[in-house]
Amino acid sequence: MPSVTIKRNVLLRAIVTDKLRQEVSQELQDAADEITQRLQELDVAGRRYITDLQRTDLQRAMALRQQVEAEKKKQEQVREQLLARKQQVGEWKNGDEVVRGTIEGWVEVNEGDNLAVLLGGTELVVEDDIVKAIRQRSAEELEAVVTSALVEQAEAEADADDVLGSIQPAE
């Protein structure tokens, strides 16, 4: 029977421990601190550039000031979201499971296999970086689990993208 091996995403779940809470809290704090640093850089560079620009084109300087202020406000909101998420992490209970993201894996697909289950039905459960379980979900379970996991992951990735990508360091 013909088969093919394809790449798929495997859902990574972590069992909450004190170590996990500490690691995630530190990651969130580091991201918030990075935003604070970049905001300071943006403020210094923005003031310098706007001051120079005011001498030649007051209208462009005012428009740039508004853009800088809008970006600062956006980044401050992201920072507050990260700190709020850090507070939520502190409320996690030991033994609960949280979605940490996805990793890529390979699966062999044969005729007659349920592609939805093979592509998205596998979960890897870890506790302090030790694999505790590998779960294969049924198609029915998969729909509910994957939908909620993807929402959580999308929110986390959006926050991370905002943190790391939207402020450019001063030159």
Backbone bond lengths (Angstrom), bond angles and torsions (degrees), N, CA, C in turn:
res aa  C-N    CA-C-N  psi(-1)  N-CA   C-N-CA  omega(-1)  CA-C   N-CA-C  phi
1 M - - - 1.458 - - 1.522 107.97 -
2 P 1.321 117.65 131.79 1.460 120.01 -179.63 1.534 111.58 -69.42
3 S 1.320 114.99 147.97 1.467 120.25 176.78 1.526 108.20 -144.22
4 V 1.307 114.19 165.96 1.449 120.65 178.19 1.529 107.43 -142.23
5 T 1.326 115.78 144.70 1.453 120.56 176.36 1.524 107.96 -102.94
6 I 1.330 116.03 127.87 1.460 120.26 -177.65 1.527 110.32 -129.40
7 K 1.327 114.15 158.46 1.460 120.72 178.09 1.521 108.81 -83.42
8 R 1.318 115.61 143.69 1.462 120.49 177.92 1.518 109.26 -145.05
9 N 1.310 115.33 165.75 1.460 121.15 174.74 1.520 109.02 -94.97
10 V 1.307 115.41 137.73 1.454 122.33 176.82 1.528 106.57 -114.40
11 L 1.313 116.78 128.21 1.456 122.11 -179.29 1.523 109.62 -71.48
12 L 1.310 116.60 128.32 1.453 121.63 179.37 1.519 108.98 -104.33
13 R 1.320 114.99 118.69 1.462 121.77 177.63 1.520 108.08 -114.19
14 A 1.313 115.75 148.50 1.460 120.50 177.84 1.518 109.14 -124.27
15 I 1.319 114.81 139.66 1.452 120.77 173.82 1.522 106.85 -82.95
16 V 1.318 116.55 129.42 1.460 121.31 -175.85 1.529 110.11 -68.23
17 T 1.317 113.81 127.89 1.464 122.76 173.10 1.524 107.05 -134.56
18 D 1.317 116.33 171.26 1.462 119.57 176.46 1.527 110.19 -60.35
19 K 1.328 116.86 -39.60 1.465 121.36 -179.78 1.533 110.96 -62.59
20 L 1.338 117.36 -44.80 1.468 120.70 179.64 1.521 110.59 -62.88
21 R 1.335 116.15 -45.65 1.467 119.73 179.07 1.524 110.36 -57.81
22 Q 1.316 116.84 -42.59 1.458 121.01 -179.64 1.529 110.96 -65.44
23 E 1.339 117.05 -44.36 1.467 121.01 -179.32 1.527 111.52 -62.85
24 V 1.331 116.58 -47.96 1.461 120.44 -178.23 1.525 110.20 -66.36
25 S 1.320 117.20 -40.97 1.466 120.52 177.75 1.523 110.43 -60.70
26 Q 1.333 117.06 -42.10 1.454 120.49 179.79 1.524 111.56 -66.08
27 E 1.347 117.09 -41.02 1.466 121.14 177.09 1.528 110.71 -59.29
28 L 1.331 116.13 -44.78 1.461 120.47 -179.73 1.530 111.27 -66.93
29 Q 1.333 116.71 -40.52 1.461 120.19 178.34 1.523 110.70 -65.41
30 D 1.330 117.16 -41.49 1.470 120.60 177.66 1.526 110.97 -61.11
31 A 1.328 116.83 -41.76 1.466 120.31 178.86 1.527 110.39 -65.07
32 A 1.328 117.41 -41.48 1.470 120.81 178.53 1.527 110.18 -64.95
33 D 1.331 117.11 -39.89 1.464 120.98 178.53 1.527 110.85 -65.15
34 E 1.328 116.76 -38.01 1.464 120.53 178.00 1.525 110.67 -63.45
35 I 1.314 116.58 -40.80 1.464 120.03 177.48 1.528 109.91 -62.53
36 T 1.326 116.64 -43.18 1.465 120.52 179.08 1.521 110.47 -58.99
37 Q 1.325 116.44 -44.78 1.464 120.83 179.50 1.526 110.98 -63.11
38 R 1.318 116.48 -45.31 1.465 119.97 -179.44 1.527 111.61 -67.07
39 L 1.322 116.89 -33.69 1.469 119.77 176.18 1.526 110.27 -63.26
40 Q 1.316 116.19 -40.66 1.464 119.73 177.73 1.521 110.61 -64.15
41 E 1.345 116.93 -43.08 1.457 120.86 178.04 1.522 110.98 -62.72
42 L 1.325 116.25 -42.93 1.462 120.95 178.98 1.520 110.77 -62.39
43 D 1.317 116.25 -40.88 1.446 121.10 -179.52 1.529 110.99 -63.30
44 V 1.329 116.71 -48.25 1.467 120.72 -179.15 1.527 110.98 -64.68
45 A 1.322 116.90 -50.24 1.465 120.51 -178.79 1.523 111.02 -65.11
46 G 1.322 116.52 -40.09 1.461 120.55 179.95 1.517 111.74 -63.11
47 R 1.325 116.87 -44.18 1.464 120.13 179.28 1.528 110.91 -61.90
48 R 1.330 115.21 -45.58 1.460 119.64 -178.76 1.530 110.62 -61.19
49 Y 1.320 116.41 -47.84 1.456 120.41 -177.37 1.524 111.22 -66.91
50 I 1.329 116.26 -42.58 1.471 120.35 -179.12 1.524 109.95 -64.43
51 T 1.329 117.23 -40.63 1.469 120.35 178.14 1.523 110.75 -59.99
52 D 1.336 116.54 -44.64 1.465 120.37 177.92 1.527 111.20 -64.42
53 L 1.307 116.31 -41.45 1.457 121.20 -177.31 1.531 111.76 -68.51
54 Q 1.328 117.11 -31.74 1.471 120.69 -179.59 1.531 111.68 -60.33
55 R 1.306 115.61 -28.95 1.461 119.35 -178.98 1.521 112.50 -68.96
56 T 1.338 115.63 -27.60 1.471 118.94 -176.29 1.521 113.37 -109.17
57 D 1.335 117.39 -35.15 1.471 119.55 -174.99 1.531 109.09 -148.54
58 L 1.300 116.04 90.17 1.461 122.00 -176.40 1.527 112.17 -60.40
59 Q 1.313 117.15 -38.52 1.471 120.85 -178.13 1.533 110.55 -65.03
60 R 1.326 117.02 -45.94 1.479 119.96 177.85 1.528 111.04 -64.60
61 A 1.318 116.00 -35.95 1.469 120.01 178.80 1.525 110.67 -63.14
62 M 1.309 117.08 -42.10 1.464 120.86 179.05 1.534 111.15 -66.24
63 A 1.326 116.56 -40.81 1.470 120.47 177.92 1.519 110.24 -63.90
64 L 1.322 116.79 -41.67 1.462 120.63 179.44 1.525 110.72 -65.62
65 R 1.316 116.51 -40.03 1.469 120.52 178.25 1.532 110.13 -58.96
66 Q 1.337 116.44 -41.93 1.466 120.17 178.69 1.524 110.86 -64.21
67 Q 1.331 116.92 -40.53 1.463 120.29 178.67 1.525 110.87 -63.95
68 V 1.321 116.24 -43.80 1.470 120.47 179.92 1.522 109.86 -62.90
69 E 1.310 117.12 -44.57 1.468 120.44 179.57 1.528 111.44 -63.18
70 A 1.322 117.18 -40.34 1.467 120.62 178.27 1.521 110.58 -63.74
71 E 1.333 116.71 -42.06 1.465 120.50 178.78 1.525 110.77 -66.04
72 K 1.306 117.22 -40.43 1.462 120.32 177.72 1.528 110.68 -61.90
73 K 1.321 116.21 -42.77 1.468 120.08 179.88 1.529 110.41 -63.34
74 K 1.323 115.98 -42.78 1.467 120.61 179.27 1.531 110.53 -61.48
75 Q 1.309 117.02 -44.63 1.453 120.61 -178.89 1.525 112.06 -68.70
76 E 1.308 116.74 -34.53 1.460 120.16 175.87 1.524 110.62 -64.53
77 Q 1.332 116.87 -37.48 1.463 120.49 176.89 1.525 110.76 -64.75
78 V 1.335 116.52 -42.17 1.465 120.37 178.29 1.527 109.55 -62.18
79 R 1.316 116.13 -42.76 1.461 120.67 179.18 1.533 110.54 -60.38
80 E 1.318 115.93 -43.77 1.472 119.69 178.47 1.530 111.16 -63.67
81 Q 1.333 117.04 -38.52 1.464 120.44 177.03 1.531 111.11 -62.84
82 L 1.326 116.29 -41.50 1.459 120.13 178.34 1.525 111.25 -62.91
83 L 1.316 115.97 -43.01 1.465 119.44 179.61 1.529 111.26 -67.88
84 A 1.334 117.31 -34.52 1.467 120.43 176.11 1.525 110.03 -66.80
85 R 1.333 115.92 -40.54 1.465 120.18 177.69 1.526 110.14 -64.28
86 K 1.325 116.94 -37.95 1.465 121.07 177.66 1.525 110.04 -61.02
87 Q 1.320 115.73 -40.46 1.463 119.45 177.93 1.530 110.43 -64.19
88 Q 1.340 117.00 -40.08 1.466 120.31 177.51 1.520 111.03 -62.49
89 V 1.326 116.98 -39.31 1.464 121.18 178.96 1.524 109.99 -59.74
90 G 1.326 116.61 -38.56 1.461 120.68 178.12 1.520 112.81 -62.39
91 E 1.324 117.02 -20.21 1.464 121.45 -179.24 1.527 112.99 -93.57
92 W 1.346 117.91 -5.04 1.460 120.65 177.36 1.524 109.16 -59.76
93 K 1.318 115.47 144.71 1.467 121.24 179.49 1.527 109.67 -101.85
94 N 1.323 116.12 137.84 1.463 120.42 177.24 1.524 109.91 -55.31
95 G 1.321 115.15 135.66 1.455 121.17 178.81 1.517 114.18 97.50
96 D 1.331 117.47 -21.55 1.466 120.16 175.89 1.525 108.88 -68.40
97 E 1.321 116.73 162.07 1.455 121.64 176.74 1.520 109.00 -111.97
98 V 1.323 115.52 138.16 1.463 121.64 176.93 1.524 108.34 -128.59
99 V 1.309 116.20 148.99 1.462 121.56 178.25 1.519 108.03 -80.18
100 R 1.327 115.80 128.39 1.471 121.24 179.29 1.522 111.74 -105.12
101 G 1.332 117.38 -11.32 1.456 120.36 179.25 1.513 110.91 139.25
102 T 1.327 115.04 -155.64 1.455 120.66 177.32 1.522 108.97 -131.64
103 I 1.312 114.53 155.33 1.452 121.61 172.73 1.516 107.43 -129.51
104 E 1.316 116.39 158.72 1.455 119.74 -178.99 1.521 109.94 -90.52
105 G 1.318 115.14 144.08 1.450 122.05 176.60 1.524 109.64 -146.40
106 W 1.292 116.18 173.07 1.463 122.00 -179.23 1.517 109.36 -114.15
107 V 1.327 116.15 146.45 1.456 121.29 177.56 1.530 108.53 -141.41
108 E 1.323 115.37 143.50 1.463 120.57 176.15 1.522 108.31 -91.60
109 V 1.315 115.70 128.92 1.457 121.97 -178.23 1.528 108.28 -111.91
110 N 1.337 115.20 129.64 1.459 122.09 177.96 1.521 110.02 -117.55
111 E 1.312 116.67 162.69 1.460 120.68 175.47 1.519 108.97 -57.97
112 G 1.330 115.32 136.68 1.459 120.81 178.76 1.520 113.86 90.99
113 D 1.336 119.06 -10.05 1.463 121.24 178.95 1.526 110.30 -72.29
114 N 1.332 115.76 150.52 1.455 121.67 173.90 1.531 107.03 -83.35
115 L 1.308 116.12 105.73 1.453 121.70 -174.52 1.530 111.93 -62.47
116 A 1.318 117.45 -38.40 1.469 120.38 -179.70 1.525 110.82 -60.03
117 V 1.319 116.59 -42.81 1.459 120.31 -179.59 1.527 110.29 -68.90
118 L 1.333 116.79 -43.41 1.461 119.55 -178.70 1.525 112.35 -66.05
119 L 1.310 117.03 -37.60 1.460 119.79 -176.83 1.521 113.35 -81.18
120 G 1.292 117.74 -31.95 1.454 118.08 -174.30 1.501 115.54 -130.60
121 G 1.296 118.14 3.27 1.452 120.12 -172.62 1.506 116.09 -93.52
122 T 1.312 118.45 8.04 1.456 119.92 -176.99 1.522 110.27 -105.81
123 E 1.322 114.42 133.92 1.461 121.21 176.41 1.517 108.51 -125.03
124 L 1.302 114.67 140.96 1.453 121.81 174.96 1.524 106.13 -111.47
125 V 1.329 117.01 123.16 1.458 121.30 -178.40 1.527 107.72 -109.84
126 V 1.344 115.53 124.60 1.462 120.62 -179.00 1.523 110.35 -121.79
127 E 1.317 113.38 152.23 1.455 120.52 174.02 1.521 106.64 -132.43
128 D 1.315 116.62 115.10 1.464 122.12 -175.75 1.524 111.37 49.19
129 D 1.338 114.86 48.66 1.469 125.10 176.19 1.530 114.41 69.60
130 I 1.309 118.12 8.70 1.463 122.47 175.98 1.528 108.13 -104.98
131 V 1.349 116.51 127.36 1.463 120.40 -179.91 1.529 108.86 -68.59
132 K 1.315 115.00 122.64 1.467 121.18 -179.90 1.519 112.23 -104.01
133 A 1.339 116.90 -26.83 1.463 119.29 -178.25 1.520 109.68 -159.54
134 I 1.328 113.89 149.78 1.455 121.99 170.03 1.520 104.96 -124.08
135 R 1.311 115.68 118.56 1.464 120.63 -175.09 1.521 110.23 -111.52
136 Q 1.316 114.99 138.92 1.458 121.39 172.92 1.520 106.60 -114.71
137 R 1.305 116.99 112.87 1.458 122.07 -176.81 1.520 111.24 -84.98
138 S 1.330 115.35 152.11 1.456 120.39 172.76 1.524 108.18 -77.63
139 A 1.307 117.19 166.21 1.463 121.44 -178.99 1.532 111.10 -59.59
140 E 1.323 117.82 -37.77 1.461 121.53 -178.63 1.534 110.86 -68.95
141 E 1.329 116.37 -46.39 1.462 120.08 178.81 1.526 110.49 -63.84
142 L 1.305 114.19 -37.50 1.449 121.11 -174.48 1.520 112.97 -58.51
143 E 1.305 116.74 -44.12 1.461 119.92 -176.03 1.522 110.95 -58.67
144 A 1.326 117.83 -47.85 1.462 120.89 -178.69 1.520 111.84 -68.71
145 V 1.319 117.41 -44.09 1.460 121.43 -177.30 1.521 111.67 -66.92
146 V 1.314 116.70 -46.84 1.463 120.38 -176.72 1.519 111.15 -66.30
147 T 1.313 117.40 -39.49 1.462 120.15 179.93 1.521 110.59 -59.58
148 S 1.322 117.35 -48.35 1.466 119.16 -179.02 1.525 110.81 -68.70
149 A 1.322 117.86 -37.68 1.461 120.76 179.59 1.521 111.61 -66.20
150 L 1.314 117.12 -40.41 1.458 120.47 -179.96 1.521 111.80 -66.49
151 V 1.322 116.49 -35.84 1.462 120.04 176.61 1.524 109.39 -64.11
152 E 1.348 116.94 -46.55 1.462 120.50 178.60 1.523 111.04 -61.08
153 Q 1.319 116.40 -44.89 1.460 120.51 -178.48 1.525 110.81 -65.32
154 A 1.312 117.60 -42.35 1.468 120.91 -179.77 1.524 110.49 -61.66
155 E 1.330 116.75 -40.81 1.459 119.94 178.07 1.521 110.64 -64.01
156 A 1.328 116.76 -43.63 1.461 120.62 179.99 1.527 111.27 -65.28
157 E 1.325 116.99 -42.53 1.466 120.52 179.96 1.521 111.26 -67.65
158 A 1.330 116.60 -37.83 1.468 119.51 178.68 1.522 110.02 -63.98
159 D 1.327 116.43 -42.21 1.464 119.82 177.38 1.521 110.56 -62.82
160 A 1.328 116.82 -44.52 1.463 120.42 -179.38 1.522 111.10 -65.24
161 D 1.326 117.21 -42.29 1.461 120.62 178.58 1.519 110.90 -62.45
162 D 1.339 116.37 -42.00 1.452 120.00 178.18 1.523 110.60 -62.57
163 V 1.327 115.57 -42.10 1.459 120.46 -178.20 1.515 110.91 -64.41
164 L 1.302 116.86 -49.06 1.462 120.52 -170.87 1.510 114.57 -89.59
165 G 1.327 118.16 -22.98 1.453 118.25 -171.52 1.497 117.63 -109.49
166 S 1.298 118.73 -16.54 1.449 116.75 -169.20 1.519 114.85 -92.43
167 I 1.308 117.57 -17.76 1.458 118.92 177.15 1.516 107.22 -110.57
168 Q 1.310 115.74 125.68 1.452 121.12 176.83 1.511 108.34 -94.62
169 P 1.331 117.92 136.40 1.456 120.13 179.75 1.538 111.19 -61.24
170 A 1.301 114.82 150.22 1.460 119.97 178.50 1.521 110.01 -66.52
171 E 1.298 115.63 146.50 1.465 120.56 179.67 1.509 110.39 -100.33
